[in-house]
Amino acid sequence: MQNLDLDLRCPQCHLPLIPAKAMNGGESEFWMECPKCNVYVNTYTPQDHQYEFHVDAHKYTGNFGG
């Protein structure tokens, strides 16, 4: 998991968030969860070149690599 220097807390009960379980059984890289409220928080922040893709208003977009 990425090292977050933030003190992330639940927006409802203000307890510290813990890493959510990823599909592979490990810790999620971007999702955090509250152990009490079952609230999930997405901590993903796109890089500049990714942000441009996210705000593209076209109906269809493609992201290709090799």
Order of alpha helices (4+ residues) and beta strands (2+ residues): beta-beta-beta-alpha
